[in-house]
Amino acid sequence: MIGESLGNPGLGMVLFMLGGLAGAVFSLPFKRVKGWAYESYWLFYAVFGLVVFPMALALMTVPNLFDVIRAAPLGVLARCFAFGALWGLGGLTWGLMIRYLGIGLGLAIGCGLCSATGTLIPPVVTGKAGSLVADTGSVVVLLGVVVSLLGITFVGLAGKSKEGELSEEAKRKAVAEFDFRKGMLVALFSGIASAGMNFGLQSGGVLQEAALAGGAAAKWQGMPVLVVVLLGGFLVNVVWCLAQNARNGTFRDYADAKAPVALNIFFAGGAGVIWAMQFVCMKVGEPAMGKIAYIGFAMLMASSILFSSLIGMLLGEWKGVGQKTKMLLGCGITTLMVSIGIVVYGNKLKDAPAREAPQREARN
């Protein structure tokens, strides 16, 4: 069955945390790309991260992968693909968000928005908005989302304070293209659209059932869904990259004798593989969580916020800021982490009746 428990929630949480780490560090290899335009190295990120790696992994772990995908209703495939394309739009601007805000500030805001949106929108889209306040657990989850928005506000204020405190030279020494206004606009769009990834991954139950029926291990049941969702994202990314190559005359990047082409492909492709690992970890970790598998996305985003903030500090993105900015940043990160704790607690409250029912039946 979907969500079949492997009896090890601790392992599931570790996998979610590792996925968050992958999401926080995936862009670091881009710093080793030399002499290429953004769209050129992003194309190879998309090829390896959205097609080559997930497809290879799915072929190795899911027997008769293509039969599993072909057997799914067209509507399910279209929905997963479309949500992947929505994520693709957000993913394109995710890189720009990091360019303008840096890893620490950019990912904190983007992941916070993504987490909040990924919790609120699915019930609304499916006509189950009433479930958001249906019981105590649901109200607690909604409270967690509200708290996360407060955390995002604190982090945003920290970024604004940083912009006012540092000189242009100091800001650009930490983040070469730092621009708070552009970065915030991009982050708002990117964070919300990127939640399409979770919508798509949660829409492929039929594919997971077929994978299990075909002999796939429970921990790998989500791989066919991941393949379809990422194909939707790939289409958007490759069209944009090629269009930008044509517009900016950067097709020459791929054969530029002055650029380390092979190394650029290696680092850009490596960034794509690292990026994909966050959702591989999420889908592999979900079965270990049983009926509370849906906390995976929230935990993934929370972990990304935590690790990206630490990395941003290590990279000196907040070096030289004043006490006020540090306090705002600390409040923001702390509030975001608390919000995730509230969401997890709310999900446990929602799951409690289901756990207690078999116990009551056994006593009777």
N, C-alpha and C positions, 0 to 999 in steps of 0.2 A: 504493500500500500504506500501511497505518497506520504512522505514524512515518517516512514517506518523508523522507529528509534533504534539506534545502535547501542543504547544504554550507557552513553558516556557524554553527558552534557558538558563536563569539563573539557573534553577534547573539542567539542563544538565551539566553546568559547575561545579556546586557544587558536583554532582555525580562523575564527572571525577576527581575532586580534592580528594574526599573521596577514590576513587579507588587508586589514587596515594599514599595516606597515607597508605592504606592497603599494597600496594606493598613495601613501605619503611620499615614497621614494622613487616612483616610476619615472618622474621627469628628470632625475639627476643625470642619466646618461646623455640627455640632450645637450648638456653643457660641454660634452666632448665632441659634438658635431661641429665641423669647421667648414666655412665657406659656402654653406647652403642656406637658401631661403627657408623660412618657417614651413611653407607648404611642401617643400621638397622632402624634408626629413619627416614631416607628419605623414606623408604618403606611405613611407616604409614602416612607420609605427603602426599604421592602420593595416597594412598587408600582413604583417607578422602577428600583431596583437589581436586583430579581429577576425582573421581567417586562418592563417597557417597554423598557429599554435593551438587554438581551441579545436580546430578540425582534427588535427593530428591526435590530440588528447582524447577526443570523443571516439575516434576510430579505434584507438587502443583499448578503450574501457567499455564501449557499448557494442555488443554484437549486432550485426546487421543494422548499422546506424541509419543508412539511407532508407531501408524498409520501415524503420520506426518513424522517420520523418514523413515519408510518403503516406503512411497509414493515418496520420493526424488529419482531422477536418480542416478544410481550407480556411475557414474562419479563424481557427486557433492559430494557424501558421501566419495568417495575415495580421492578426492582432499582435503576436510576438514580434513580427518583423517591423510593424509600424511603430511600436513602442521603442524598438531598437533604433529606428530612424530618428525618433524624437530625442533619444539619448545622443545620437550622432550629432545632432545640432548643438546640444549642450556640450558634448565632448570637444567639438571644434573650438569652442570658446573657452574651454577649461584651460587649455594651454595659454591662451591670451590672458586669462585671469591671473595665472601664475607669473607671466611676464610683467604685468602691470603692478601686481600686489606682492609678489614674492611667495615662496612656499608656505611660510608660517601664516600670514594674514590671508592669502588667497584661499588655501585649502580649508582653513578654519571657517570662513564665511561660506564657501561653496558647499562643503560637506554638511555644515549646519542647515543650510537651506534645503539641500538634497534630502537630508534625514527627515526634516519636518514635512516637506512636500510628499515624500514617499509614504509617510504615515497617514496624512490627511486625505490625499486625493483618491486612492483606490476605493474607499467606501463611498465617496461622492459619485465617482464615475459609474460604479456598479449599482447605484440606487439604494445603497445601504447606509446613507449618511446618519440615519437614526442610531446605527450601531455605535457611533462615536460617543453617545451618552446613554447607551442602553443599560449599563450596570456600573457598579462602583469601579471595576477594573477599567472600563472604557473611559470613564471620566478622569481617572488617574493618568491614563495614557494621553488623553487630550491635554491635561495639565502639563505633562512632560513636554509636549510639543510647544505649548505657549512659553514655557520656561526656556526652551531651546531658542526661540525667537528673541527672547530677552538676552540670551548669551550672544547671539549673533549681533545684536545691537551694541553690546559692550565691545566686542571685537572690532566692529566697524568704527566706533568712537575712538578706539585705540589707534586705528589706522589714520583717522582724521587728525588725531592729536600728534601722531608721528609726523604727518605731513607738515603741520604747523611748527614743529620744534626743530626739525633738521634742515640744514641747508640743502640746496639742490645737489651739490657735490656729494654730501654725505648720504643722501637718499639713493642716489644712483650708484654709489660705490657698493651699497648692499644689494640693491635691485636695479640693474642697469636701466630699465625702462619704467621706473616707478611712476605711476600716475593714479592717484587715489580715485579721482572722479571716473575716469575710464574703467578702472579696475572694478569699482563697485557696480557700475552699470552692467559690465560683462558678467560679474559674479552673480548678480540677481537673475539674469537670464540663464546662465550656465547651471546654477544650482538647482533651479526649478525644472528646466528641461532634462537635466541629467537624471532626475528621479524616474524618467521613462525606463531606465534600465531595470529598476526593481519592478515596475508595473509589468514589463515584459517577462521577467523571470518568474513572476507569480502567476502568469497567465497560461503557462504550458503544462498544466496538470496532466492532460491527456498524453503528452509526450513522455512524461515521467512514468506514467502507468505502463505505456507500451515498452519503454526501456526495461522496466522491471520484469514485465511478462516475457521479454525476449532474452532474459538471462543476465542483465546487467546487475552488478552489485548495488545495494541500496545507496552507498555513498556516491556512486557515479550516475545516479538516475537523472540528475539535472543537466548533464552534459548536452543532450540533444536540444534542450530549451536554450542553453547558452549559445549554441551554434547558430540557431535561427535568429535570436535576438541580435547577436553581434553581426550577422550578415546585413541586417537592416541598418545598423550603425556604419558598417563598412561602405555601403552604397553612398550614403550621404558624405562620408569623409573623402572617398576617392573622387567623387564628382567635384567637390569643392577644391580639393588639392589640384586636380588637373586643370580646372577652370582658372585657378590662381596662377598655375604654371604658364598657361596661355596668356593671361592678362599681363603678368609681370615679366614675361620672357625668361622664365627660370627653368625651362626644360633643359637648358644647357648645363644645369647643375649636375645632372646624372652622368655627364661625360666630361666634366671639367677636369682637365689634367692638373690644374693647380690645387684641387681639393682632394682630400683623402677619401675617395668614393667608397672603397670597400669598408673602411673604418666607419664612415658615416652611416652606411647601411647597417653595419653591425650594431652600432650604438642606438640608432633609431629603432631598429627591429627589436633590440634588447629592451628598450623602454616599453615597446608594445607588449612583449611577453610578460614583463613585470606587471604592467597595468592589468593584463588579463588575469593574472594570478589572484588578484583580490576577489574576483567573482567566482573563480574556480574554488578558492577557499570557502567562500560563502555557501556555494551549492553543495560542496562536499561536507561542510559542517552542519548544514540544516538537518539531515536525517538523525544525527546524534542528539538533537534537541527535542525530538518528538513533537508534541503539539504546540510547543512554543518556538518552533522553527522560524516564525515570522519576525522574531527579534533580530535575526541575522543582519538585515540591512542597517538597522539602527546601530547595532554594535560595530559594524564595519565602518560606518561614517564616524562614530565616536572615536574609534581607534585611529582613523586617518587624521582627525582633528588633533588628537593627543600627540601622535608621532610627528605630524607636520609642524606643529608648534615647537616641539623640541628641536627638530631639524632646523627650523627657521632661526632659532636662537643660536644653534651651533654654527650656522652659516653667517651669523652676524647681521641678520636682517633687522634686528631690533637694537643693535649696538648704538649707544650714544643717546638713546631716548631718555626723557625725564621720568621722574617718579610717577607723575600723573598717568603717563602713557603705560608704564609698567603695571600700575594698579588696574587700569582699565582692561589691559590684556589679561592679567591674572583673573580678574572678575569674569571676563568673557569665557575663558577656557574652563574655569571652575564651574560656571553656570551651565555651560554646554555639557560637561561631564555629569553634573547633577541631573540635568534633564534626561540624559540617557538612562541613568539609574532609575528615575521616576517611571520612564516608559517600560523598562524591564520589570519593575515592581508591579505596574499596572497589568502587564501581560500575565504575570504570575497570579494576580487576583482573578483575571479572566479565566485562567486555566484551572484554578482550584476546584470549582464545581465538577469539572470533568474528572478530576482525580478522585474526588470524594465519592462519586456515584458508585463505582465498583466496590469501594470499601463498605458503603451502606448495604449494597446487595449481598455482600459476603456475610455481614453481620446478621442480615435477615434470613 
